[in-house]
């Protein structure tokens, strides 16, 4: 029984990697644009007064969580693309203003950066190797998938923040 489950799980992982390997530049741009719009809905939904909300004292505020997302969009996407980030990693979370208007501006600009850089790539360039932080070698395509996963992870975490603020999170936008 365990072997059968392991075989199925391995097959799913391989199928998922194959599916990622088939994604083209235009499809990546479309997904990043969708994710940008979805993230903006989260940012718009949170009342200004709750941008400082921290579910517990030791974790980031809603504003800081989103500024971290922006920092990583710049830094990780630049690494994934083999280019220099226009900003030092962590700069926005450290120094970015935490007002709603400023957080929205910074976060949306980070998505524009990623989208603008992906547009410059040919489909073939997505298969070029890149070294990610921590000395991980992979294709640009896989590295960009990991950057995408990171921003989804942090946006997803903010669902709890919205609920704690008494706000119903935006409807899922998978497609």
Order of alpha helices (4+ residues) and beta strands (2+ residues): alpha-alpha-alpha-alpha-alpha-beta-beta-alpha
